[in-house]
């Protein structure tokens, strides 16, 4: 039983695989007659004749006329007439030549497309603020500015944008503050506040152009966008981060939603998510850069690894695959009673074996490396051959059951030899976060071996895609200041779930939901990340209002409620009756606690009713324009951002991105050259409606 079942969802967005388009709406001409094609675009108002119906289909490249014959099969296809104008649709059909008297000038003026099948990718709301396809009934400038993403769908405006250098579009740097993940830099303004509260107004410097670029693609003004975007994040300084940085930003319309096959949760070297079009563009770009800059020919396709496999084998979501020392899960090799106990605890026992025979380059580093509270370091020898695991010191009572015979059997299974080093650790069975204890040990061993001169790591580029990340997490320290123990997005809140996991998300199995998020990793360094976006307004609103707030519903003292529930169940074995009684009473927590104990609602995984803990209207306000744009027939879309500074640092073979930036900040975010940040005079502050703490404490105005 699930107390938090989401209400019936809007069935107007297609969140599943669909065929890739073969042409755009400005491509087709008489030479394509007879060809079977797949088009995608926005359906415009049509007209119905006696024998056929006509519908224009528009994308950012042009318009193609669709024909629906009223003969065989029309009943099924006639539903296209019920699709609201400006909806995003996918059309499969055959190109036909128009009668000579009906031909028009222009690329597509000689042909029509006979519709054989259609898919509504995202149905537009029946009533829009205005219809961009109607040039004779345009609203005033203010209304068009308010709904700029609709206005950009007009051919006149989209043509103007394209004349500015094809797909390169500059997006605003001064935006509104929004809880998207990173801390923002706020910019006060002297603009007057129309509200009575007279609170000062602030811009926020963009963390990334996420919303603007999505709105640009939702508008239909361009099909594929890029820019060298300046981004700003108020983060703690690190060697590979700066408060202001540049990223190569890409966004594309009508990207795929993955192959039409079930995707099990195991390992895979296949691209099982959507966004394969983004992958192809990025790989082509990277291959050209490395060929021109380094003279290196890269493979036609880069290797792919799931997040689960990366965390299991390398202990990192951005693994360095230039050296071995892979992590082994030894839990399956334990005796059945111990194995069952680990499974009940949802834990695994894993190790790194530094073999004296095969990994001699790392033996000295392993002996010099210090273990920590989460790991145990064992020098395998004749004296501890029968006791090393039992006496590992991991604080695990389960291992006390291990007999010497079982230990020797495990030694044989693992292929241990005297002189080997073993690093041992346990973790949750479901990988979480960006690294594990053994993953960090693995990297440290490589660093020490290189420092000692025992190991020279290859200079060859090892590119790797990491896919199928958890869509939501509680293991990201950088987002704790916003999440406060609640679920947060592993990437950002606009990332779409894998279509196979959509139902799991609505059931409340949040931890099991994988996202269509992809990271490009080079030699253990993330150089880019992106995702397929949510294009269904109902799903996006659910993620904002339900999932990302669900943990805020948890109450302290749940063990107390569980105890009360246990006692009540002793007297009232009928949990359903008790639920009704409890809801009527003022003790709102009783039904939850009793159902938890009854096994109907797992207390560790679910939370109290979330309807009372949704985002407020003020918190949702920064996303209003995106949610409305999704209701206006937004296409399936996706993109990626490549860290330009980090990419240049790798090409220049330097450890810090500060070495490739003309005027970098220090690791703490200060600028020693321009002496910023700096204080400003009180008079300037007052112009922005601000006061310094010093003035406030002294009673200043």
N, C-alpha and C positions, 0 to 999 in steps of 0.2 A: 504494500500500500504506500502511496506517495501523497503526502499532504499538500504538496506544492506543485501539482500538475498545472502546466501552463494552459491557458484557455485555447480554444480552437484557433489555429494559426491561419493567417491569410494565405490562400493557396494561389496567389497571383505571381509569385516569383519562382523560377525554375532553378533550384539549388541542387543540381545533379549534372552528370556528364551530358555533353551535347556535341554534335559534329563540328569540326573546325570549318570555318568559312573558306571557300575556295577562291572567291573574288570579292572585291568591294563593289559598292553600288555605282561606281563611276567607271568600272573596268569594261563591261560587256559591250560588244558591238556585233556587227553582222558576221564576223569570222567565228563567233562562238555558237552560231545556230546549231541546235541539236545536242549541245553539250549539257550534261547534268551539272548543276551548280548548287552551292550552298552560300546564301547571303545572310547578312545580319544587319539590322538597322532599326529605325523608328518608323512605325506604321503611320501613314498620314491618312486623312479622311478619304474614303473611296466613293465610287459611284456604281450603281447597279444597272446593267442593261438587260435586254430580254434573254440573251444567250450566255452572256459572260458578265462578270463583275471585275472592276478595275480598282487596284489599290497602289498608290505610290509607296515605295520603300526608300527611305533616305538614310544615308550615313554622312560622315564628314567629307567623303570623296565625291558624292553625287547622288542622283536619284534614279531608280529603276522602276519601271511599271510592272506590277504583278497582275496576272490574269487568273481568275477562277472560272473554269467552265461550269455551266449549269447542268452538265450531263452526268455521267456515271461518277459516283463518289462525291458529288457536290454536297450532299447532306453533311458529311463529316467535315469538309473544308469550309462550309458556309459559316462555321463558328468564327472564322476570321473576321466576319462582319460585326461580330459582337465585341471584338477586342477594342478597347478605347484607343482613341488617337494618341499618338506620341508614346505608345507602348513599345518596348524593345522586343523584337521578335526574330526568330531564326527561320529562314525559308529554304526549303529544298525543292528544286524543280528543274525544268528543262527550258533552255533558251529557244525562243521561236522568233521568226522574222515577221515584222508587221506588214500588213498590206501596203502597197506602195503609196496609196493616197493618205495613209495615216502616219507615214514616217516624218520625223522632225529632225531639225538640225541638232547637233550635239552627239557625244559618244554613244549614249544609250538610246538615242531617238529612233534607231532603226529596229530595235528589238523589244520584246516583252519576255517575261519569265512565267511559264505555265506552272502554277503552284501544285505540287504533289503532296507536300507535307509541311506543316508549320509547327513551331514550338514557341509559346509565349515565354520569353526569358524573364521579363519583368513588366507586369501590366501597370500602366500609368493610372493614377487616380482619375475617376470619371470627370472631376472638375479641377482644372488647373487655374492658377492665377491669370494666365493668358495662354493662347495657343501660338507658339513660335512659328508654326507653318502658315499662319494667316497674316500676310504682310499688310492687309487692308484694315486691320482692326487692332493696331498696336496701342498698348496703354502708355501712360506718361512715363517720363524718364525715371522718376523716383521708384515707381513700381517695378520697372525693368531692372533698375539697379539692385533693388531688394532681392529679386529673383534672377540674379545675373546668370546662374547656371542654366536657366531656361532661355534667357535672351541670347546666350552664346550659341544656342542651337539654330538660330536664324542663319540662313545662308549668307546674308550680307555681312554679318559679324564674323562668322567662321572664316569667310574668305579674307577678311581683313587680317585676322590673326595669322593665317597661313602666309600672307605676304610679308610678315615680319621675320622670315627665315624659317619656313617650313614648320618644324615641330618645336622649336625652342621657344618656350614661353616663360616669361618672368612672372613669378607669383609674389604676393605681398610679403614683406618682412615684418611689418607691424600688424599683429593680429590680436585676437582676444584671448585672454588667459583661459586655459582649459586643462582639466585633469587627465592628460594623455599619458603621463608616465614620468618624464624627467622634470626636475625643477626648472622653472622659467626665469628669464630676466624680465623684470617689469619696467616699463617706461612711463613715467607720469606725463600727463598732458594738461595744458592750460585750457582745454576745451571745457566750456561750462556744462555742468550736469543738470539735465532738465528735471531730474527728480528732486523732490522736496528735501530729501535727506542731505543734499549738498556734499556727499562723499566725493573725494577726488576720483578722477577717472584714470585708468591705466591701459596702455597697450601691453602686449607681451611679444617679445622677440620670438620669432618662430623657432620651435624645437626642430621642426622639419616642415616642409611644405605639404604635409599629409592631407589635410582637409582641402586646401586649394587645388592640389593636383587631382584629387578624387572628384571634386566638383567640376573641374575642367573636363575630365573624361565623361562624367555623368551628363554634361551639357551637350555632348555630341559635337562641340566646336572643333575638336581635334580627335583623331583616332589614336595617335601615339604622340606622347609628349616627352621632352627631356629638358633639363636645365642644369647648369652648374650652380647649385643652390647653397647659399650661405646659411648656416644653422647655428643656433645658440642654445647652450644648455648649462645651467648653473650646477655643475657637478664637481665633486671632489677631484682634484688634479691627479692625473696618472701619466705615466710616460707615453701612453698612446692616446691621450685625450687632451682636448683643449676646449675652453669655454666657447670659442667660435671656431668653426671648421667648415670645410667645403665638402659637399657630396655630389656625385653624379646621380641625378634623380631621373627615373624613368617611370612611366605609367602607360598602360595599353588597354584599349577596349576589347571586349569579347575574347578574353583569355579563357582557356578551357577550365573545366572543373574536375579534371582527373579522368582516368580510364573507367569504362563502364563495367568494372569487375569488383567483387568484394576485396577489401584490403585488410588481411589479418594483421594482428599487432606484432608479429615477429619481425625478424631481420629481413631486409630486402636491399638489393643493389639496383632496384628499378625506381624510376620516378613515378610514384603512385598517387601524387597529388596533382592539382591543377597548375596552371602557370607555365606549361612547357614552352609556350611562345616567348615568355620572358627569359627562360633558360637559354633558348637558342640565340636570342639577341645578345645576351651577356657573354655567352661563350664565344660567339663570333667576335665581339669587341675585344675580349681578353686575348684571344688568339692573335689578333692583328697587333695589339700592343706589344705582346711578348716577341712576336716575329720582328717587328720594326725596331724595338728598343734593345732586345736581348739576342736577337738572331736565333731564337729557340722556336721550333715547331711543336706546338702543343697538340694533344690528341683531339679528334673531332668531337668527342664528348667527354666531359669530366666525370669522374667517379661520383657515385651517389651512395649515401649511407643514411639510415634513419637515425633519429635522435637516440632511440633506445639502444641501437647497436653501438653507436659512438660512445655512449655513457657506459655500456657494459664492457666493451673491449678496451677502451682507452681512458675511461673515467673523465671525459671532457666532451662538451658540446661543440668544441672546435679543435678536434684532435690533430696533433702533429704526427702524420703517418710516415715521416722520414726515418723513423727508427722503430724497433720492435718493442720488447718489454710489455707485451699485451697482458691485460688482466684476465685471470681465469676465475670462473665461478665454480667453486669446489663443492657447493651445497649438494648437487645431484649425486656426488660420490660418497656422501656420508651415509652411515647406517640408517635404515628406514625410520627408526624411532626418533633419531635426531633430526633427520630430514623433515619429518612430519611436524616437529616442534618449530623448526624454522619457518615452514610454510604457514603454520597457524599465526606466527608472529609477523608474517609478511616481511621477512628479512632474508637476505642471502649472505653467505660467507664467501669472500673472494680473496685472491692473492695475486701478487706478482712474484714470479720465480726468476731470480737473476742466476742463470746457470753458469757455473764456472767454466764449462766446456764451450758453450755457445755464446755466452754474453760476457766473455772475459774483459771486454772494454769497460764494462760497468761494475765489475766486482769491487774495485777500489772505491768508486763513488758510493756504492751501496754500503760498504763498511763505514764510510765517513758520514753518511747521511743519518740524521737523528730522527727517531720516530716521535710521534706525538700521542695525545690521548686517544685518537681515533684509530691508530695503527699499531701493529706489533711487528717488530723486526727480529727475525730468528736466523741464526747461523746454523745451518743444518750440518750435524756431525753424528758420529757413531754414538756419542753419549746421550743425545736427545732424540735419536731416531724413532723411539717408541713413545715419546712423550711431548714432542714439540707443539702439537696442536692442543693437547689437553692442558699444557702449561703455558699457553700463549699469553695469558694475562689480559685477554679481551673482556674479562668480567662476564663471561658467558657460562652459566652453570650447565647448559646443555652439553658442552664438550667434556664435562667430567664423566659422562657415561661412556666415553670412547675407550675401548679396550686396546691393549698393546697390539693384539692381532689385527684389529681393524685399522689401527694406525699404520702398521707395516703394509697392509693392503692398499691404503690410501697413498703411501709413499710410492708404491709400485705404479699405481694408476697415474700419479702426477709425474712419474719419471725422475724422482729426486735422486741426487748423487751427493756424497759427502763433499762439502765445500760450497754447495749452493747457498744462496741467500734467499730468504723468504720474507715477503712483506704481506701482512695479513690484516684484513679489516672486514667489518660487517656494515651493511647499509640496508635501507629499505628495498624491497623487491622491485618496487616501481621507481625508476630513476627520477630524481628531482634536482632542480637547480642547474648550474652550469658546470659543476665538476664534483668529483668524489674525492675522498681522502687518498685513495690509491692513485687517482688521476693526477693529483698534485705531487705525490711521491714520484710518480713516473717522470714528470717534467723536471723535478729536482735532480733525479739521477742523471738525466741527460745533461743538465747544466753543469753538474759537478764533474762528470766524465769529460766534458769539453774543457772545463777549467783546468783539470789535471793533465790535459793533453793525451788522454787515453782514447778519445773518440772524436773523430772529425765528421760532423754531420754533412750530408750532401747538400750541394747548392742547387740541385735540380728542383724546379717548382712542383709541388704536390698539391694540385687543386682538388677540391672536394666539396660537394654539395651535401649539406645536412638538411634533412626533411622530416616531416611528421613530428614536429615538436608538440609538447602538450600545449593546448590552446590557452589554458589558464594555469596559474601557479601561485603558491604561497612561499616560494623559496627564492625570491628575488629581493635581496637586501636593498638594492637601489630604489625599489618602489615601495618599501615599507612605510615611508613617510606619508604616502597617499593611501596605501591599502589598509594600514593599521590592522593587520591580521586577516583581512578579507581576501577573497580571490583577486588577483590582478591578472592582466593579460601578459602572456609570455612575450609577445611581440608588441602589439598595440590593440586597442579594442575594436579595430576595423577589420581584423583578420578573420577570414571565413573558416569554419570548421571543415574537416574532411566530410564529404557528403555522406559517407558511410556512418559517421558519428553524430549526425544531426539529431537523430531520435534519442541518443544517449544524453545529449545536452539538454533536451527538453524533459527527459525523465529525471534529471538531477544528478546523473553520474558524471559530475563535472571533471573529476580527476582522470577519467578515461577518455576524454575528448581530445582528439588530435587536431592540430590546425594545419591549414594550407600555407605554412610558413617555411621559407627556405633561406638558408644562410650559405654564402660562398666563403669557403675557408682556404687559405693558402699557408702551408707550412705552420699550422697551428695558430694562425691569426685570422680573425674574421675580417674580411675586406668588404663585405656587402651583405645586406639582408633585405628580404621583401616577402610579399605574400599575395595570395588571391584575396580580394576584399569582399566583405559582405555587401551584396547588392539588394538584399531583401530588407525593406524598412522595418517590417515586423520583427525579423530576426535581430537586426541591429538594436532595436529598442529593447528587446528581451535581454540582450547581452548587457546593455547599459543598466537597465532598471532592475534586473533579477540576478543574473549571474555575478556581476562584479560587486553586488551589494550583499550577496547571500551570507557571507561570513560575518557581516556586521550584526546578524540576527542572533548569533550565539550568546549565551548568557553564562557568566561565571557560576561555579557551583553546580555544574551539571551532574556531578557524582552524587550530590545531595538529593537532586530531583530523582535520580535513578534509584536511590535507596527508598525514597518515598513511594516511587512507582512499584518497587518490589513488594513492599509491605501491603500496598493497596491491592495488588494482584492476588495476594494470599487470601484476601477476603472477597475480592471481586474478580474471579477468573475470567469473566466475560469482558474483554478489553473494549469491545464496541460500546457496551452499556456504560462502562466507566467513562469513555470519551464523551458520550452525550451528557452524562451527569457533570463532567468536569467543565465542559464548554459553558453549560448553564451557570456554573458557579463562577465566582470571581477569580478562582485560581487558574489563570490562563495557561500555566505551564503543565498542569496535570496530564492532559491528553497526550502531549508530546512525550513526557517522561514514561508514561505507562506503555505507550506503543513502542517506545524504544526498547524497554525491557522485554516486551512481548515478541520482539524480533521483527515487528512490522516496519519500524524505521530505525536503521542503525544509527546510534547516537554519535558515533565517531565521524560519520560521513555526512549526515544531514543536519539541518539547523531548524530553528524555530520559524514559523510562517513568515515569509519574506515580504509579503505585501505591505507591511508597516515600515519597511526599511529600504524602500526604493530611493533612487536619486530624487532629490527635490527638483522642482521646476527650475530653480536658480542653477543647480548643478548641471541640469540637462541643457540649459539655454545655449552654451557654446556649441552644441551639436545640432541645434534646431535646423540650421540650413542644410546640413548633410542629410538628416533624416527626411526632410521634405524633398530634397533632390532625389533620394532613392525612390520616393513615391511617384516621381515624374518619368518613369520608364528608364531608370538608370541601367546601363548594360552590365553584364558580368565584366569585371575588370581587375587588374592586378598590376604590380610594379615591383621596383627594387631601388635601393639606394646603395651606391658604391662609395666607400670612404676614399675620396680623392687624395687627401693628405696621407692617409695610411698606405694607399697604393703607391704613391710617389716615394714614401720612405722605404718600401720594400724594393722598388726598382733602383733606388739610390743606395741600397744596402746599408741603411742606418737604422739604429734601434729606436730612435725617437722621431716622432712627426715634427717636433720643434726644429729639426735640422732641415726641413723642406718648406718651412713657412718663413717668409721674409721678416715678419714682426710677431713672433710668438709670445704667448704668455708663459709665466713660470708654472711649475707643477701646482702651485697654490692659486693660480688664476690671476696673478698680479702682472703688471707691465712695468718693468724697471726702467724702460726707456722713457715712456710717456708718464710714468708715475701714476698709473691708474690701477684700481679705482681711487678716487679722491673725494674729500668732502667738498661741499659747496656752501656758499654763504646763506644765512638764514633768510635774507630777502628773496633769494631765488627759490628757496623751498616754499615760502609763503605764496609765491605766484602759482604754485602747483597744489596749494591747499595742504601742504605738509609742514610738519614741525620736527625738529631733531629731538632726541631724548634729552639732550643736555638742556635745551631751552624749556622743555616741558617740566623738567625737574626744578628749574630755577624760577618757574612761574611766569615764563615769557608768554607773549601773545601768541 
